């Protein structure tokens, strides 16, 4: 079986993710995403990361894809939705 390829993180991104993981006031979802990226940078496989974080494999893959496509902020935070349509009362 092939060895998992580590994610190459710039030093500033690694420091940012480590600070998120250490903080006690962030949402659990944000901390989980930062842990996913740090674990992948350490060379863990997707299945191992999913087991450690307690998410399914597809959630881990989505987080990694978001990081590769849009960087740290895109991977950690959700984009705003369309919102509720305005009503005239």
TORROFI-769370 format. One record per residue: x, y, z of N, C-alpha, C in turn; residue number from 1; residue in three letters; chain. Coordinates in Angstrom, 3 decimals, always signed. Each point is the difference from the previous one (the first is absolute). Layout:
[r [X, Y, Z], [X, Y, Z], [X, Y, Z], NUM, 'ALA', 'A']
...
//
This chain:
[r [+0.839, -1.176, +0.000], [-0.839, +1.176, +0.000], [+0.887, +1.244, +0.000], 1, 'UNK', 'A']
[r [-0.410, +1.021, -0.711], [+0.779, +1.225, -0.117], [-0.062, +0.808, +1.291], 2, 'UNK', 'A']
[r [+1.094, +0.668, +0.295], [+0.058, +0.847, +1.188], [-0.743, +1.299, -0.276], 3, 'UNK', 'A']
[r [-0.724, +0.499, +1.000], [-0.762, +1.236, -0.157], [+0.945, +1.175, -0.234], 4, 'UNK', 'A']
[r [-0.340, +0.836, -0.949], [+0.806, +1.174, -0.305], [-0.343, +1.113, +0.996], 5, 'UNK', 'A']
[r [+0.997, +0.596, +0.646], [-0.300, +1.091, +0.933], [-0.409, +1.261, -0.749], 6, 'UNK', 'A']
[r [-0.766, +0.814, +0.670], [-0.417, +1.291, -0.532], [+1.105, +0.997, +0.332], 7, 'UNK', 'A']
[r [+0.430, +0.762, -0.969], [+1.050, +0.985, +0.217], [-0.644, +1.290, +0.509], 8, 'UNK', 'A']
[r [+0.275, +0.329, +1.263], [-0.553, +1.215, +0.595], [+1.101, +1.046, +0.145], 9, 'UNK', 'A']
[r [-0.254, +1.227, -0.437], [+0.947, +1.080, +0.300], [+0.054, +0.214, +1.523], 10, 'UNK', 'A']
[r [+1.096, +0.536, +0.484], [+0.176, +0.188, +1.443], [-1.091, +0.863, +0.623], 11, 'UNK', 'A']
[r [-0.426, +1.051, -0.704], [-1.030, +0.864, +0.574], [-1.344, -0.710, +0.100], 12, 'UNK', 'A']
[r [-0.336, -0.863, -0.967], [-1.238, -0.783, +0.083], [+0.071, -0.997, +1.149], 13, 'UNK', 'A']
[r [+1.143, -0.660, +0.172], [+0.161, -0.962, +1.097], [-0.175, +0.692, +1.349], 14, 'UNK', 'A']
[r [+0.616, +1.159, +0.178], [-0.132, +0.746, +1.246], [-1.450, +0.413, +0.237], 15, 'UNK', 'A']
[r [-0.684, +0.414, -1.057], [-1.402, +0.410, +0.096], [-0.867, -1.178, +0.441], 16, 'UNK', 'A']
[r [+0.178, -1.166, -0.622], [-0.789, -1.176, +0.356], [+0.307, -0.475, +1.410], 17, 'UNK', 'A']
[r [+1.268, +0.061, +0.398], [+0.363, -0.407, +1.364], [-0.616, +0.933, +1.027], 18, 'UNK', 'A']
[r [-0.079, +1.289, -0.300], [-0.626, +0.937, +0.934], [-1.501, -0.266, +0.112], 19, 'UNK', 'A']
[r [-0.629, -0.393, -1.105], [-1.427, -0.335, +0.044], [-0.227, -1.232, +0.862], 20, 'UNK', 'A']
[r [+0.842, -1.008, -0.145], [-0.159, -1.238, +0.761], [+0.203, +0.256, +1.498], 21, 'UNK', 'A']
[r [+0.894, +0.910, +0.352], [+0.280, +0.290, +1.412], [-1.072, +0.845, +0.666], 22, 'UNK', 'A']
[r [-0.723, +0.794, -0.759], [-0.967, +0.919, +0.587], [-1.185, -0.745, +0.597], 23, 'UNK', 'A']
[r [-0.619, +0.591, +1.007], [-1.139, -0.621, +0.675], [-1.327, +0.638, -0.386], 24, 'UNK', 'A']
[r [+0.032, +1.023, -0.841], [-1.218, +0.735, -0.301], [-0.509, -0.192, -1.420], 25, 'UNK', 'A']
[r [+0.669, -0.793, -0.799], [-0.432, -0.233, -1.380], [-1.067, -1.087, -0.048], 26, 'UNK', 'A']
[r [-0.796, +0.018, -1.051], [-0.981, -1.054, -0.224], [+0.720, -1.311, -0.250], 27, 'UNK', 'A']
[r [-0.627, -1.085, +0.431], [+0.607, -1.323, -0.160], [+0.243, -0.339, -1.460], 28, 'UNK', 'A']
[r [-0.885, +0.427, -0.877], [+0.140, -0.285, -1.432], [+1.265, +0.644, -0.572], 29, 'UNK', 'A']
[r [+0.292, +1.211, +0.414], [+1.185, +0.705, -0.480], [+1.264, -0.675, +0.514], 30, 'UNK', 'A']
[r [-0.018, -0.411, +1.276], [+1.148, -0.691, +0.589], [+0.232, -1.333, -0.700], 31, 'UNK', 'A']
[r [-1.068, -0.725, -0.325], [+0.132, -1.279, -0.703], [+0.639, +0.179, -1.367], 32, 'UNK', 'A']
[r [-0.395, +1.044, -0.698], [+0.571, +0.249, -1.330], [+1.482, +0.355, +0.092], 33, 'UNK', 'A']
[r [+0.377, +0.769, +1.010], [+1.412, +0.332, +0.184], [+0.791, -1.258, +0.345], 34, 'UNK', 'A']
[r [-0.566, -0.871, +0.839], [+0.675, -1.260, +0.340], [+0.186, -0.878, -1.232], 35, 'UNK', 'A']
[r [-1.020, -0.043, -0.873], [+0.088, -0.787, -1.230], [+1.207, +0.450, -0.819], 36, 'UNK', 'A']
[r [+0.136, +1.292, -0.180], [+1.089, +0.524, -0.823], [+1.361, -0.251, +0.644], 37, 'UNK', 'A']
[r [+0.084, +0.130, +1.324], [+1.266, -0.266, +0.686], [+0.373, -1.477, -0.072], 38, 'UNK', 'A']
[r [-0.980, -0.876, +0.184], [+0.280, -1.439, -0.066], [+0.440, -0.413, -1.402], 39, 'UNK', 'A']
[r [-0.632, +0.575, -1.020], [+0.394, -0.318, -1.371], [+1.404, +0.523, -0.288], 40, 'UNK', 'A']
[r [+0.340, +1.158, +0.557], [+1.343, +0.540, -0.182], [+1.043, -0.885, +0.673], 41, 'UNK', 'A']
[r [-0.407, -0.717, +1.056], [+0.908, -0.928, +0.680], [+0.097, -1.337, -0.725], 42, 'UNK', 'A']
[r [-0.786, -0.192, -1.060], [+0.114, -1.195, -0.826], [-0.997, -1.098, +0.301], 43, 'UNK', 'A']
[r [-1.025, +0.269, +0.815], [-1.010, -1.013, +0.292], [-0.881, -0.243, -1.226], 44, 'UNK', 'A']
[r [-0.543, -1.192, -0.095], [-0.907, -0.322, -1.111], [-1.393, +0.570, +0.298], 45, 'UNK', 'A']
[r [-0.817, +0.083, -1.029], [-1.350, +0.539, +0.138], [-0.817, -0.845, +0.981], 46, 'UNK', 'A']
[r [+0.115, -1.313, -0.090], [-0.758, -0.871, +0.901], [+0.444, +0.162, +1.450], 47, 'UNK', 'A']
[r [+1.286, +0.146, +0.231], [+0.517, +0.201, +1.350], [-0.476, +1.334, +0.566], 48, 'UNK', 'A']
[r [+0.030, +1.032, -0.830], [-0.460, +1.319, +0.438], [-1.482, -0.057, +0.355], 49, 'UNK', 'A']
[r [-0.795, -0.643, -0.842], [-1.441, -0.103, +0.254], [-0.265, -0.691, +1.338], 50, 'UNK', 'A']
[r [+0.760, -1.020, +0.287], [-0.167, -0.720, +1.267], [+0.406, +0.878, +1.183], 51, 'UNK', 'A']
[r [+1.109, +0.714, -0.110], [+0.482, +0.846, +1.094], [-0.933, +1.173, +0.286], 52, 'UNK', 'A']
[r [-0.540, +0.592, -1.048], [-0.835, +1.187, +0.153], [-1.454, -0.370, +0.278], 53, 'UNK', 'A']
[r [-0.395, -1.205, -0.381], [-1.374, -0.434, +0.232], [-0.963, +0.436, -1.086], 54, 'UNK', 'A']
[r [+0.503, +0.171, -1.198], [-0.834, +0.354, -1.146], [+0.105, -1.103, -1.038], 55, 'UNK', 'A']
[r [-0.853, +0.081, -1.022], [+0.119, -0.999, -1.052], [+1.051, +0.421, -1.024], 56, 'UNK', 'A']
[r [+0.375, -0.936, -0.810], [+1.073, +0.184, -0.986], [-0.301, +1.140, -0.970], 57, 'UNK', 'A']
[r [-1.252, +0.119, -0.420], [-0.377, +1.039, -0.966], [+0.156, +1.402, +0.577], 58, 'UNK', 'A']
[r [-0.264, +0.163, +1.291], [+0.170, +1.306, +0.641], [+1.470, +0.401, +0.012], 59, 'UNK', 'A']
[r [+0.873, -0.957, +0.260], [+1.435, +0.264, -0.007], [+0.454, +0.385, -1.415], 60, 'UNK', 'A']
[r [-0.441, -0.750, -0.990], [+0.371, +0.296, -1.386], [-0.503, +1.376, -0.433], 61, 'UNK', 'A']
[r [-1.202, +0.381, +0.432], [-0.549, +1.307, -0.350], [+0.841, +1.122, +0.608], 62, 'UNK', 'A']
[r [+0.402, -0.157, +1.244], [+0.832, +1.005, +0.658], [+1.333, +0.160, -0.727], 63, 'UNK', 'A']
[r [+0.611, -1.112, -0.368], [+1.276, +0.048, -0.720], [-0.162, +0.644, -1.378], 64, 'UNK', 'A']
[r [-1.100, -0.308, -0.666], [-0.269, +0.583, -1.317], [-0.195, +1.509, +0.111], 65, 'UNK', 'A']
[r [-0.732, +0.432, +1.025], [-0.218, +1.434, +0.194], [+1.319, +0.722, +0.259], 66, 'UNK', 'A']
[r [+0.902, -0.646, +0.746], [+1.302, +0.632, +0.260], [+0.809, +0.116, -1.293], 67, 'UNK', 'A']
[r [+0.011, -1.048, -0.775], [+0.781, +0.025, -1.245], [-0.552, +1.024, -0.989], 68, 'UNK', 'A']
[r [-1.324, +0.164, -0.012], [-0.617, +0.903, -0.964], [-0.052, +1.456, +0.453], 69, 'UNK', 'A']
[r [-0.110, +0.223, +1.317], [-0.211, +1.375, +0.432], [+0.820, +0.474, +1.173], 70, 'UNK', 'A']
[r [+0.875, -0.831, +0.536], [+0.850, +0.435, +1.097], [-0.597, -0.237, +1.371], 71, 'UNK', 'A']
[r [+0.643, +0.576, +0.994], [-0.332, -0.261, +1.402], [-1.402, +0.471, +0.375], 72, 'UNK', 'A']
[r [-0.330, +1.226, -0.330], [-1.308, +0.538, +0.386], [-1.146, -0.779, -0.647], 73, 'UNK', 'A']
[r [+0.186, -0.408, -1.225], [-1.029, -0.767, -0.710], [-0.204, -1.364, +0.644], 74, 'UNK', 'A']
[r [+1.062, -0.615, +0.478], [-0.094, -1.333, +0.595], [-0.604, +0.033, +1.398], 75, 'UNK', 'A']
[r [+0.287, +1.043, +0.752], [-0.417, +0.067, +1.401], [-1.432, +0.519, +0.150], 76, 'UNK', 'A']
[r [-0.330, +1.058, -0.692], [-1.297, +0.653, +0.181], [-0.932, -0.294, -1.165], 77, 'UNK', 'A']
[r [-1.290, -0.112, +0.307], [-1.015, -0.221, -1.027], [-0.301, +1.314, -0.713], 78, 'UNK', 'A']
[r [-0.305, -0.102, -1.275], [-0.427, +1.183, -0.741], [-1.447, +0.296, +0.369], 79, 'UNK', 'A']
[r [-0.383, +1.253, -0.009], [-1.377, +0.315, +0.367], [-0.989, -0.569, -1.012], 80, 'UNK', 'A']
[r [-1.129, -0.415, +0.499], [-1.046, -0.541, -0.873], [-0.766, +1.105, -0.692], 81, 'UNK', 'A']
[r [-1.007, -0.390, -0.729], [-0.803, +0.980, -0.726], [-0.858, +0.819, +0.938], 82, 'UNK', 'A']
[r [-0.320, -0.555, +1.129], [-0.832, +0.729, +0.957], [-1.473, -0.106, -0.342], 83, 'UNK', 'A']
[r [-0.766, +0.548, +0.844], [-1.461, -0.045, -0.177], [-0.417, +1.126, -0.933], 84, 'UNK', 'A']
[r [-0.969, -0.291, -0.859], [-0.518, +1.000, -0.907], [-0.748, +1.079, +0.781], 85, 'UNK', 'A']
[r [+0.140, +1.223, -0.460], [-0.689, +1.127, +0.641], [-1.497, -0.127, -0.232], 86, 'UNK', 'A']
[r [-0.774, +0.326, +1.043], [-1.460, -0.039, -0.112], [-0.551, +1.398, +0.175], 87, 'UNK', 'A']
[r [-1.003, +0.312, -0.770], [-0.691, +1.261, +0.157], [-1.239, -0.279, +0.820], 88, 'UNK', 'A']
[r [-0.094, +0.678, +1.139], [-1.164, -0.240, +0.865], [-0.980, +1.127, -0.055], 89, 'UNK', 'A']
//
